[in-house]
Amino acid sequence: MKTKAELPDCPVATTVSLIGSKWKLLILRNLLVRPWRFNELRKSLDGISQKVLTDSLRSMEEDGIITRTVYPEVPPRVEYALSKLGESMRPIIKSMEEFGLDYKEQLEK
């Protein structure tokens, strides 16, 4: 996790620094439904490279937004899920979903 000194003074800028990329938001969207494995996420996010997905997951884990669980199996199974902090972002993503739906509806009028 970043220290308080490493984060912007503005709380909105802090949130954007944690989840402001296109891919992080879409990863969060998926993880709100259930835990996902790496390849499931990669296949569900059209256009994401393996490197960007890996970097995004590592960053989100480091920031405490997601958890990474490695199961002692052969081959190893790794699952990504939202942490308690990540779950607290549910209303943010829900608001974004509602805005997107409203915006599309306005375009149809």
PyMOL CGO cylinders between C-alpha atoms (Angstrom):
from pymol import cmd
from pymol.cgo import CYLINDER

trace = [
    CYLINDER, 0.00, 0.00, 0.00, 1.06, 3.55, -0.65, 0.3, 1, 1, 1, 1, 1, 1,
    CYLINDER, 1.06, 3.55, -0.65, 1.80, 5.81, 2.28, 0.3, 1, 1, 1, 1, 1, 1,
    CYLINDER, 1.80, 5.81, 2.28, -0.34, 8.86, 2.91, 0.3, 1, 1, 1, 1, 1, 1,
    CYLINDER, -0.34, 8.86, 2.91, 2.55, 11.06, 1.79, 0.3, 1, 1, 1, 1, 1, 1,
    CYLINDER, 2.55, 11.06, 1.79, 2.66, 9.28, -1.58, 0.3, 1, 1, 1, 1, 1, 1,
    CYLINDER, 2.66, 9.28, -1.58, -1.00, 10.01, -2.32, 0.3, 1, 1, 1, 1, 1, 1,
    CYLINDER, -1.00, 10.01, -2.32, -2.41, 13.24, -3.76, 0.3, 1, 1, 1, 1, 1, 1,
    CYLINDER, -2.41, 13.24, -3.76, -4.00, 15.73, -1.36, 0.3, 1, 1, 1, 1, 1, 1,
    CYLINDER, -4.00, 15.73, -1.36, -7.27, 15.65, -3.31, 0.3, 1, 1, 1, 1, 1, 1,
    CYLINDER, -7.27, 15.65, -3.31, -9.46, 12.63, -2.41, 0.3, 1, 1, 1, 1, 1, 1,
    CYLINDER, -9.46, 12.63, -2.41, -10.81, 12.40, -5.97, 0.3, 1, 1, 1, 1, 1, 1,
    CYLINDER, -10.81, 12.40, -5.97, -7.26, 12.31, -7.33, 0.3, 1, 1, 1, 1, 1, 1,
    CYLINDER, -7.26, 12.31, -7.33, -6.45, 9.59, -4.79, 0.3, 1, 1, 1, 1, 1, 1,
    CYLINDER, -6.45, 9.59, -4.79, -9.33, 7.44, -6.07, 0.3, 1, 1, 1, 1, 1, 1,
    CYLINDER, -9.33, 7.44, -6.07, -8.35, 8.07, -9.68, 0.3, 1, 1, 1, 1, 1, 1,
    CYLINDER, -8.35, 8.07, -9.68, -4.77, 7.07, -8.92, 0.3, 1, 1, 1, 1, 1, 1,
    CYLINDER, -4.77, 7.07, -8.92, -6.00, 3.74, -7.54, 0.3, 1, 1, 1, 1, 1, 1,
    CYLINDER, -6.00, 3.74, -7.54, -8.62, 2.77, -10.13, 0.3, 1, 1, 1, 1, 1, 1,
    CYLINDER, -8.62, 2.77, -10.13, -8.42, 5.41, -12.85, 0.3, 1, 1, 1, 1, 1, 1,
    CYLINDER, -8.42, 5.41, -12.85, -7.22, 3.26, -15.72, 0.3, 1, 1, 1, 1, 1, 1,
    CYLINDER, -7.22, 3.26, -15.72, -9.62, 1.68, -18.18, 0.3, 1, 1, 1, 1, 1, 1,
    CYLINDER, -9.62, 1.68, -18.18, -8.40, -1.79, -17.39, 0.3, 1, 1, 1, 1, 1, 1,
    CYLINDER, -8.40, -1.79, -17.39, -8.51, -1.48, -13.61, 0.3, 1, 1, 1, 1, 1, 1,
    CYLINDER, -8.51, -1.48, -13.61, -12.13, -0.37, -13.77, 0.3, 1, 1, 1, 1, 1, 1,
    CYLINDER, -12.13, -0.37, -13.77, -13.05, -3.31, -16.00, 0.3, 1, 1, 1, 1, 1, 1,
    CYLINDER, -13.05, -3.31, -16.00, -11.17, -5.73, -13.74, 0.3, 1, 1, 1, 1, 1, 1,
    CYLINDER, -11.17, -5.73, -13.74, -13.09, -4.33, -10.77, 0.3, 1, 1, 1, 1, 1, 1,
    CYLINDER, -13.09, -4.33, -10.77, -16.34, -4.71, -12.69, 0.3, 1, 1, 1, 1, 1, 1,
    CYLINDER, -16.34, -4.71, -12.69, -15.63, -8.41, -13.19, 0.3, 1, 1, 1, 1, 1, 1,
    CYLINDER, -15.63, -8.41, -13.19, -14.45, -9.03, -9.63, 0.3, 1, 1, 1, 1, 1, 1,
    CYLINDER, -14.45, -9.03, -9.63, -17.65, -7.50, -8.26, 0.3, 1, 1, 1, 1, 1, 1,
    CYLINDER, -17.65, -7.50, -8.26, -19.44, -10.60, -9.59, 0.3, 1, 1, 1, 1, 1, 1,
    CYLINDER, -19.44, -10.60, -9.59, -17.09, -13.33, -8.33, 0.3, 1, 1, 1, 1, 1, 1,
    CYLINDER, -17.09, -13.33, -8.33, -13.42, -14.32, -7.98, 0.3, 1, 1, 1, 1, 1, 1,
    CYLINDER, -13.42, -14.32, -7.98, -11.66, -14.86, -11.32, 0.3, 1, 1, 1, 1, 1, 1,
    CYLINDER, -11.66, -14.86, -11.32, -8.60, -16.72, -12.50, 0.3, 1, 1, 1, 1, 1, 1,
    CYLINDER, -8.60, -16.72, -12.50, -5.98, -14.90, -14.59, 0.3, 1, 1, 1, 1, 1, 1,
    CYLINDER, -5.98, -14.90, -14.59, -6.84, -16.48, -17.94, 0.3, 1, 1, 1, 1, 1, 1,
    CYLINDER, -6.84, -16.48, -17.94, -10.56, -15.98, -17.37, 0.3, 1, 1, 1, 1, 1, 1,
    CYLINDER, -10.56, -15.98, -17.37, -9.94, -12.29, -16.84, 0.3, 1, 1, 1, 1, 1, 1,
    CYLINDER, -9.94, -12.29, -16.84, -7.69, -12.05, -19.88, 0.3, 1, 1, 1, 1, 1, 1,
    CYLINDER, -7.69, -12.05, -19.88, -10.28, -13.70, -22.11, 0.3, 1, 1, 1, 1, 1, 1,
    CYLINDER, -10.28, -13.70, -22.11, -13.10, -11.53, -20.78, 0.3, 1, 1, 1, 1, 1, 1,
    CYLINDER, -13.10, -11.53, -20.78, -11.22, -8.24, -21.32, 0.3, 1, 1, 1, 1, 1, 1,
    CYLINDER, -11.22, -8.24, -21.32, -11.00, -7.89, -25.08, 0.3, 1, 1, 1, 1, 1, 1,
    CYLINDER, -11.00, -7.89, -25.08, -7.79, -6.15, -26.09, 0.3, 1, 1, 1, 1, 1, 1,
    CYLINDER, -7.79, -6.15, -26.09, -5.85, -6.35, -22.83, 0.3, 1, 1, 1, 1, 1, 1,
    CYLINDER, -5.85, -6.35, -22.83, -2.31, -7.68, -23.06, 0.3, 1, 1, 1, 1, 1, 1,
    CYLINDER, -2.31, -7.68, -23.06, -0.93, -10.21, -20.61, 0.3, 1, 1, 1, 1, 1, 1,
    CYLINDER, -0.93, -10.21, -20.61, 1.61, -7.62, -19.37, 0.3, 1, 1, 1, 1, 1, 1,
    CYLINDER, 1.61, -7.62, -19.37, -1.02, -4.93, -18.73, 0.3, 1, 1, 1, 1, 1, 1,
    CYLINDER, -1.02, -4.93, -18.73, -3.27, -7.41, -16.91, 0.3, 1, 1, 1, 1, 1, 1,
    CYLINDER, -3.27, -7.41, -16.91, -0.36, -8.65, -14.80, 0.3, 1, 1, 1, 1, 1, 1,
    CYLINDER, -0.36, -8.65, -14.80, 0.76, -5.10, -13.97, 0.3, 1, 1, 1, 1, 1, 1,
    CYLINDER, 0.76, -5.10, -13.97, -2.80, -3.99, -13.16, 0.3, 1, 1, 1, 1, 1, 1,
    CYLINDER, -2.80, -3.99, -13.16, -3.45, -6.98, -10.88, 0.3, 1, 1, 1, 1, 1, 1,
    CYLINDER, -3.45, -6.98, -10.88, -0.12, -6.50, -9.08, 0.3, 1, 1, 1, 1, 1, 1,
    CYLINDER, -0.12, -6.50, -9.08, -0.80, -2.80, -8.58, 0.3, 1, 1, 1, 1, 1, 1,
    CYLINDER, -0.80, -2.80, -8.58, -4.33, -3.41, -7.29, 0.3, 1, 1, 1, 1, 1, 1,
    CYLINDER, -4.33, -3.41, -7.29, -3.05, -6.12, -4.94, 0.3, 1, 1, 1, 1, 1, 1,
    CYLINDER, -3.05, -6.12, -4.94, -0.30, -3.81, -3.67, 0.3, 1, 1, 1, 1, 1, 1,
    CYLINDER, -0.30, -3.81, -3.67, -2.91, -1.07, -3.08, 0.3, 1, 1, 1, 1, 1, 1,
    CYLINDER, -2.91, -1.07, -3.08, -5.06, -3.50, -1.10, 0.3, 1, 1, 1, 1, 1, 1,
    CYLINDER, -5.06, -3.50, -1.10, -7.99, -3.47, -3.54, 0.3, 1, 1, 1, 1, 1, 1,
    CYLINDER, -7.99, -3.47, -3.54, -7.80, -7.14, -4.49, 0.3, 1, 1, 1, 1, 1, 1,
    CYLINDER, -7.80, -7.14, -4.49, -6.50, -10.35, -2.98, 0.3, 1, 1, 1, 1, 1, 1,
    CYLINDER, -6.50, -10.35, -2.98, -4.52, -13.05, -4.74, 0.3, 1, 1, 1, 1, 1, 1,
    CYLINDER, -4.52, -13.05, -4.74, -4.99, -16.60, -3.49, 0.3, 1, 1, 1, 1, 1, 1,
    CYLINDER, -4.99, -16.60, -3.49, -2.66, -19.38, -4.64, 0.3, 1, 1, 1, 1, 1, 1,
    CYLINDER, -2.66, -19.38, -4.64, -4.03, -22.89, -4.16, 0.3, 1, 1, 1, 1, 1, 1,
    CYLINDER, -4.03, -22.89, -4.16, -1.44, -25.65, -3.60, 0.3, 1, 1, 1, 1, 1, 1,
    CYLINDER, -1.44, -25.65, -3.60, -2.45, -27.77, -6.59, 0.3, 1, 1, 1, 1, 1, 1,
    CYLINDER, -2.45, -27.77, -6.59, -0.67, -29.07, -9.64, 0.3, 1, 1, 1, 1, 1, 1,
    CYLINDER, -0.67, -29.07, -9.64, -0.76, -27.01, -11.74, 0.3, 1, 1, 1, 1, 1, 1,
    CYLINDER, -0.76, -27.01, -11.74, -1.11, -24.13, -9.27, 0.3, 1, 1, 1, 1, 1, 1,
    CYLINDER, -1.11, -24.13, -9.27, -4.46, -22.36, -9.30, 0.3, 1, 1, 1, 1, 1, 1,
    CYLINDER, -4.46, -22.36, -9.30, -4.53, -18.62, -8.60, 0.3, 1, 1, 1, 1, 1, 1,
    CYLINDER, -4.53, -18.62, -8.60, -7.70, -16.63, -7.99, 0.3, 1, 1, 1, 1, 1, 1,
    CYLINDER, -7.70, -16.63, -7.99, -8.19, -12.90, -7.74, 0.3, 1, 1, 1, 1, 1, 1,
    CYLINDER, -8.19, -12.90, -7.74, -10.99, -11.45, -5.62, 0.3, 1, 1, 1, 1, 1, 1,
    CYLINDER, -10.99, -11.45, -5.62, -11.96, -8.13, -4.15, 0.3, 1, 1, 1, 1, 1, 1,
    CYLINDER, -11.96, -8.13, -4.15, -10.65, -7.32, -0.70, 0.3, 1, 1, 1, 1, 1, 1,
    CYLINDER, -10.65, -7.32, -0.70, -12.80, -5.55, 1.87, 0.3, 1, 1, 1, 1, 1, 1,
    CYLINDER, -12.80, -5.55, 1.87, -11.42, -2.25, 0.53, 0.3, 1, 1, 1, 1, 1, 1,
    CYLINDER, -11.42, -2.25, 0.53, -12.24, -3.33, -3.03, 0.3, 1, 1, 1, 1, 1, 1,
    CYLINDER, -12.24, -3.33, -3.03, -15.79, -4.21, -1.99, 0.3, 1, 1, 1, 1, 1, 1,
    CYLINDER, -15.79, -4.21, -1.99, -16.19, -0.69, -0.66, 0.3, 1, 1, 1, 1, 1, 1,
    CYLINDER, -16.19, -0.69, -0.66, -15.85, 0.51, -4.27, 0.3, 1, 1, 1, 1, 1, 1,
    CYLINDER, -15.85, 0.51, -4.27, -19.07, -1.27, -5.27, 0.3, 1, 1, 1, 1, 1, 1,
    CYLINDER, -19.07, -1.27, -5.27, -21.18, 1.94, -5.04, 0.3, 1, 1, 1, 1, 1, 1,
    CYLINDER, -21.18, 1.94, -5.04, -18.67, 3.81, -7.25, 0.3, 1, 1, 1, 1, 1, 1,
    CYLINDER, -18.67, 3.81, -7.25, -18.87, 1.19, -9.99, 0.3, 1, 1, 1, 1, 1, 1,
    CYLINDER, -18.87, 1.19, -9.99, -22.67, 0.97, -9.62, 0.3, 1, 1, 1, 1, 1, 1,
    CYLINDER, -22.67, 0.97, -9.62, -22.94, 4.76, -10.06, 0.3, 1, 1, 1, 1, 1, 1,
    CYLINDER, -22.94, 4.76, -10.06, -20.76, 4.55, -13.17, 0.3, 1, 1, 1, 1, 1, 1,
    CYLINDER, -20.76, 4.55, -13.17, -23.00, 1.78, -14.54, 0.3, 1, 1, 1, 1, 1, 1,
    CYLINDER, -23.00, 1.78, -14.54, -26.13, 3.86, -13.91, 0.3, 1, 1, 1, 1, 1, 1,
    CYLINDER, -26.13, 3.86, -13.91, -24.58, 6.92, -15.53, 0.3, 1, 1, 1, 1, 1, 1,
    CYLINDER, -24.58, 6.92, -15.53, -23.59, 4.88, -18.60, 0.3, 1, 1, 1, 1, 1, 1,
    CYLINDER, -23.59, 4.88, -18.60, -27.10, 3.47, -18.94, 0.3, 1, 1, 1, 1, 1, 1,
    CYLINDER, -27.10, 3.47, -18.94, -28.67, 6.92, -18.54, 0.3, 1, 1, 1, 1, 1, 1,
    CYLINDER, -28.67, 6.92, -18.54, -26.27, 8.42, -21.06, 0.3, 1, 1, 1, 1, 1, 1,
    CYLINDER, -26.27, 8.42, -21.06, -27.05, 5.76, -23.66, 0.3, 1, 1, 1, 1, 1, 1,
    CYLINDER, -27.05, 5.76, -23.66, -30.76, 6.27, -23.06, 0.3, 1, 1, 1, 1, 1, 1,
    CYLINDER, -30.76, 6.27, -23.06, -30.39, 10.02, -23.64, 0.3, 1, 1, 1, 1, 1, 1,
    CYLINDER, -30.39, 10.02, -23.64, -28.68, 9.34, -26.97, 0.3, 1, 1, 1, 1, 1, 1,
    CYLINDER, -28.68, 9.34, -26.97, -31.64, 7.28, -28.12, 0.3, 1, 1, 1, 1, 1, 1,
    CYLINDER, -31.64, 7.28, -28.12, -34.09, 10.18, -27.63, 0.3, 1, 1, 1, 1, 1, 1,
]
cmd.load_cgo(trace, "trace")
